[in-house]
Amino acid sequence: MIRDIVNAVQTAVANVLPVGVSGITPASSNTGSGSVTFDSSTSSPALGHFFGLLEILTSGAPGTATARLALDALPWLNPGSLATPPTQPNFDQAFTLPATVPGYTVPLPAISPGLASPARSGLVLNFSGNFNAGDVFFFSVVPPITFLVGEEETSAQDTLFPRVIFVPAHSDFEGTSDYAQRRDQRTQPRSILTDVAHFEMHCWGFDYDRTEILRDLVVNGVWFALQAVSKELHGTWVNAGPVGNAGKLYVLKWNVMKPIPVQSLDTIPVPPPFTATITPQAH
């Protein structure tokens, strides 16, 4: 049944955000003739989830025009993703549109002013035509997620972004099997016990933002796949030591209730409990 749970969550995650790379789409309000495309050197598959919003700041052709880019603009690409989105995306530093091909190698945004960008995103953008200030372009990048199962897979933390590792942890049991003889059987659950199975999901992303998106997708997947029988408990960022050098790790802990079915006494003979064998005394 563990494999069934894993498959159900994995399928639900894929349905929430289907894998794919959109073209870079100009807004209908654009007045310039410029176009933006992905260069062939863009990483394939992508290293993480990106929801891009590019805004032209200074008019002109590549080499003159300037722009700024937000890589986590999902609320503006999908307004229903947040009840109250911020007033504007969190744009990164402005840059001049390169006139060369390949063009702009997009850096990952720095998480803090005291930290440099941790790496390149793997995205490379090419520009052509003439751009007007205020022109806007959109794109989304949803890579395949590698799903692994078992604590032994956690040693592979330095490969394959993004990835999720399911780690079965422990079980709490609910039910009345130990005391069932004292209760009215008509009110008892049909299973012997309910297994409250605890899991950890190790969400590995390239940086904090990619890992947070991955975590949120996993929460969505658990909710859609296991409605009414699961509960998210808590989560922890794990960044200490060498393990943090291989990306960013978030461990989400949750549980799911699953029945332990009644076994047939015809196939599994069990003697009545607490039945003593009495040997008559000789007189």
Residue pairs with C-beta under 8 A, 6 or more apart in sequence:
1 258
2 149
2 166
2 168
2 197
3 149
5 197
5 199
5 225
5 226
5 256
5 258
6 147
6 149
6 166
8 225
8 226
9 166
9 218
9 221
9 222
9 225
9 226
10 145
10 147
10 221
11 221
11 225
12 220
12 221
12 222
12 223
12 224
12 225
13 145
13 217
13 218
13 220
13 221
14 145
15 224
16 217
16 220
16 221
16 224
17 49
17 142
17 217
18 142
19 142
19 143
19 144
20 140
20 142
21 38
21 46
21 139
21 140
21 141
21 142
22 138
22 139
22 140
22 141
23 37
23 139
24 35
24 36
24 37
24 38
24 52
24 54
24 125
24 137
24 138
24 139
25 137
25 138
25 139
26 34
26 35
26 36
26 135
26 136
26 137
27 135
27 136
27 137
27 138
29 134
29 136
30 132
30 134
30 135
30 136
30 137
31 132
31 134
31 135
32 56
32 59
32 129
32 130
32 131
32 132
32 135
33 129
33 130
34 56
34 61
34 65
34 127
34 128
34 129
34 130
34 131
34 132
34 135
35 127
35 128
35 129
36 54
36 125
36 126
36 127
36 137
37 125
37 126
37 128
38 123
38 124
38 125
38 126
38 139
39 101
39 102
39 103
39 124
39 125
39 126
40 102
41 102
41 124
42 122
42 123
42 124
43 122
43 123
45 143
45 144
46 122
46 123
46 141
46 143
47 121
47 122
47 143
47 161
47 162
47 206
47 210
48 121
48 141
48 143
48 161
48 162
48 205
48 206
48 207
48 209
48 210
48 213
48 214
49 141
49 142
49 143
49 162
49 210
49 213
49 214
49 217
50 71
50 72
50 121
50 123
50 139
50 140
50 141
51 71
51 72
51 73
51 74
51 77
51 139
51 140
51 141
52 69
52 70
52 71
52 73
52 123
52 137
52 138
52 139
52 140
52 141
53 69
53 70
53 73
53 76
53 77
53 89
53 136
53 137
53 138
54 67
54 68
54 69
54 125
54 136
54 137
54 138
54 139
55 67
55 68
55 69
55 91
55 134
55 135
55 136
56 65
56 66
56 67
56 131
56 132
56 133
56 134
56 135
56 136
57 65
57 66
57 67
57 68
57 94
57 133
58 64
58 65
58 66
58 133
59 65
59 130
59 131
59 132
59 133
60 130
60 131
61 99
61 129
61 130
61 131
62 97
62 98
62 99
62 103
62 127
62 128
63 96
63 97
63 98
63 99
64 96
64 97
65 96
65 97
65 127
65 130
65 131
66 94
66 95
66 96
66 97
67 94
67 95
67 97
67 131
68 91
68 92
68 93
68 94
68 95
69 91
69 92
69 95
69 106
70 76
70 89
70 90
70 91
70 92
71 92
71 106
71 108
71 109
71 121
71 209
72 89
72 90
72 109
72 209
72 213
73 89
73 138
74 81
74 213
75 81
75 82
75 85
75 86
75 89
76 85
76 89
76 138
77 138
77 140
79 85
90 109
92 107
92 109
95 104
97 103
97 104
97 127
97 131
98 104
98 127
99 127
101 126
102 124
102 126
103 124
103 125
103 126
103 127
104 124
104 125
104 126
104 127
105 120
105 123
105 124
106 120
106 121
106 123
106 124
106 125
107 117
107 119
107 120
107 121
108 117
108 118
108 119
108 120
108 121
108 206
108 207
108 209
109 117
109 207
109 209
110 116
110 117
110 118
111 118
111 207
111 208
111 209
118 206
118 207
119 206
119 207
121 206
123 141
143 162
145 162
145 163
145 164
145 214
145 217
146 160
146 162
146 163
146 164
147 163
147 164
147 165
147 166
148 156
148 163
148 164
148 165
148 166
149 165
149 166
149 167
150 165
150 166
150 167
150 168
151 167
153 165
154 165
154 167
154 202
157 204
157 243
157 246
157 247
157 249
158 245
158 246
158 247
160 204
161 204
161 205
161 206
161 210
161 247
162 203
162 204
162 205
162 206
162 210
162 211
162 214
163 204
164 201
164 202
164 203
164 204
164 214
164 218
165 201
165 202
165 204
166 199
166 200
166 201
167 199
167 200
167 201
167 202
168 197
168 198
168 199
169 198
169 199
169 200
169 253
170 198
171 195
171 196
171 197
171 198
172 196
172 198
172 255
173 193
173 194
173 195
173 196
173 260
174 193
174 194
174 196
174 257
175 188
175 189
175 191
175 192
175 193
175 194
175 260
176 183
176 188
176 189
177 192
177 193
180 188
189 259
190 259
190 262
191 259
191 260
191 261
191 262
192 260
192 261
192 262
192 263
193 259
193 260
194 257
194 258
194 259
194 260
195 257
195 258
195 259
195 260
196 255
196 256
196 257
197 255
197 256
197 257
197 258
198 233
198 253
198 254
198 255
199 253
199 254
199 255
199 256
200 251
200 252
200 253
201 218
201 251
201 252
201 253
201 254
202 249
202 250
202 251
203 211
203 214
203 215
203 218
203 249
203 250
203 251
203 252
204 211
204 214
204 246
204 247
204 248
204 249
205 211
205 212
205 213
205 214
205 247
205 248
205 250
206 247
206 248
207 247
207 248
208 248
210 248
211 247
211 248
211 249
211 250
212 250
214 250
215 235
215 250
215 252
218 252
219 232
219 252
222 230
222 232
222 254
222 256
223 230
226 256
229 256
229 257
229 258
230 254
230 255
230 256
230 257
231 254
231 255
231 256
232 252
232 253
232 254
233 253
233 254
233 255
234 253
235 250
235 251
235 252
235 253
236 250
236 251
236 253
237 248
237 249
237 250
238 244
238 249
238 250
238 251
239 248
239 249
243 249
